[in-house]
Amino acid sequence: MPKEAKDIKQMFLQKKPCQILLAAYRLKRPYVSALMKEADTTFAHTANILSDMESYGLIEFSMEGRAKYVRLTASGRELARSLNSVDELLGGKRVFRKIYALEKSIDRLEENLRSPIHDERSEKARRKQLEAILERAGTLEAEALHYNNDTLNVAMARVKERLDYLKTKIQRHKTTPQDTLEKGADN
């Protein structure tokens, strides 16, 4: 007997069914015990959820020896792709991409700092570049606070540490222009 549509909506408003379906989607050959571990739940709870998913037509089971494998149906894959997108959105994946792009900008500025300082104009350009990066970092930090994601917090802390270092390097260069160093070396 097929379950009602409202039941499937209720099922996927809960954490464990989502984790189990996403694990079945992400694992190469998902089996019940592996899904149980991924969702950090009991075998009985996992089996009940999988049984409901089977009745909704989201998964099929296959046996190989004593192992019971789970295969997503076309509907199951479609739902899992959608849940995966939501999971990435709620997990801050977009913010991770922005942090990665920001780190590339920081890399370029660090590389620029390694080159010899030529004149006040290049120093001014570096300060301007740092200000733009700091502004982007501030916006990203505010955005990252919306997520409860330890990995995201670590990535932001790494960015802040690198920026603190760059601030000291660029400020130091600001107070000791290259022209002054060159004149002192001639004496």
C-alpha positions in Angstrom: 0.0 0.0 0.0 1.6 3.3 -1.1 2.1 5.9 1.6 0.5 9.3 1.4 2.4 12.2 -0.2 2.3 14.3 3.0 4.2 11.5 4.8 7.1 11.8 2.4 7.2 15.6 2.9 7.3 15.0 6.7 10.0 12.4 6.3 12.4 14.8 4.6 11.8 17.6 7.1 13.7 15.4 9.5 17.5 15.1 9.8 18.2 11.3 9.7 16.2 10.5 6.6 18.0 13.3 4.7 21.4 12.1 5.9 20.6 8.5 4.9 19.4 9.5 1.4 22.4 11.8 0.9 24.8 9.1 2.0 23.1 6.6 -0.4 23.6 9.3 -3.1 27.3 10.0 -2.3 28.6 6.5 -1.5 29.7 4.3 -4.4 28.0 1.0 -3.1 25.8 1.9 -0.2 24.8 -0.8 2.2 22.6 -0.6 5.3 25.5 -0.6 7.9 27.4 2.1 6.0 24.3 4.3 5.8 23.7 3.7 9.5 27.2 5.0 10.3 26.9 8.0 8.0 23.6 9.0 9.7 24.9 8.1 13.2 21.8 6.2 14.1 20.8 2.7 15.0 20.5 -0.2 12.6 16.8 -0.5 13.4 16.1 3.2 12.8 18.1 3.0 9.5 16.2 -0.1 8.4 12.8 1.6 9.2 13.7 4.7 7.2 15.0 2.7 4.3 11.8 0.6 4.3 9.7 3.8 4.1 12.0 5.1 1.3 11.4 1.8 -0.6 7.6 2.1 -0.2 7.9 5.7 -1.7 9.8 4.3 -4.6 13.0 6.1 -3.8 15.3 3.1 -3.3 15.5 -0.6 -4.2 17.4 -3.3 -2.3 19.7 -5.9 -3.7 21.4 -8.8 -1.8 24.9 -10.0 -2.4 25.7 -12.7 0.0 24.8 -11.4 3.4 25.2 -7.7 2.4 22.1 -5.7 1.6 22.9 -3.0 -0.9 20.8 0.1 -1.5 20.2 1.5 -5.0 18.5 4.8 -5.7 15.7 4.8 -8.2 15.4 7.7 -10.7 13.1 9.5 -8.3 15.5 8.8 -5.4 18.4 10.3 -7.4 16.3 13.3 -8.3 15.3 13.9 -4.7 18.9 13.3 -3.5 20.3 15.8 -6.0 17.8 18.4 -4.8 18.7 17.7 -1.1 22.4 17.8 -2.0 21.9 21.3 -3.4 20.0 22.4 -0.3 22.7 20.8 1.9 25.4 22.7 0.1 23.5 25.9 0.3 22.8 25.5 4.0 26.3 24.2 4.7 27.9 27.4 3.3 29.4 26.0 0.1 28.9 29.3 -1.7 30.8 31.0 1.1 33.6 28.5 0.8 33.9 29.3 -2.9 34.1 33.0 -2.0 36.7 32.4 0.6 38.7 30.4 -2.0 38.5 33.4 -4.4 39.5 35.7 -1.7 42.5 33.6 -0.8 43.6 33.7 -4.5 43.6 37.5 -4.2 45.6 37.3 -1.0 48.1 35.0 -2.8 48.5 37.6 -5.5 49.1 40.4 -3.0 51.6 38.3 -1.1 53.4 37.6 -4.4 53.4 41.3 -5.2 54.9 42.1 -1.8 57.8 39.7 -2.5 58.8 41.8 -5.5 61.1 44.8 -4.7 59.4 48.0 -3.8 59.9 50.4 -6.6 58.1 53.6 -5.7 55.3 55.2 -3.7 52.9 54.5 -6.5 53.2 50.7 -6.2 52.9 51.0 -2.4 49.7 53.0 -2.8 48.4 50.3 -5.2 49.2 47.6 -2.7 47.5 49.4 0.1 44.4 49.9 -2.1 44.5 46.2 -3.0 44.7 45.3 0.7 41.8 47.6 1.5 39.6 45.9 -1.1 40.5 42.5 0.2 39.8 43.6 3.8 36.4 44.9 2.7 35.6 41.6 1.0 36.8 39.6 4.0 34.5 41.7 6.3 31.5 40.9 4.2 32.4 37.2 4.0 33.0 37.0 7.8 29.5 38.5 8.4 28.0 36.0 5.9 29.9 33.1 7.4 28.4 33.8 10.8 25.0 32.6 9.5 26.3 29.1 9.3 27.2 26.7 12.1 30.1 25.2 10.3 33.4 24.5 12.0 35.3 24.1 8.7 34.0 27.4 7.5 35.1 29.0 10.8 38.6 27.6 10.4 38.8 28.9 6.8 37.8 32.4 7.9 40.3 32.3 10.8 43.0 31.4 8.4 42.0 34.3 6.1 42.0 36.7 9.0 45.4 35.5 10.1 46.9 36.0 6.7 45.3 39.5 6.5 46.7 40.5 9.9 50.1 39.5 8.6 49.7 41.5 5.4 48.6 44.6 7.3 51.8 44.5 9.2 53.9 44.1 6.1 52.2 46.8 4.1 52.2 49.2 7.1 55.9 48.6 7.6 56.5 49.3 3.9 54.4 52.4 4.2 56.7 53.9 6.9 60.0 53.0 5.1 59.7 54.0 1.5 62.1 52.4 -1.0 63.5 55.7 -2.0 64.8 56.3 1.5 66.4 52.9 1.7 68.2 53.4 -1.6 69.5 56.9 -0.6 70.8 55.5 2.7 72.6 52.7 0.9 74.5 55.2 -1.3 76.2 56.9 1.7 
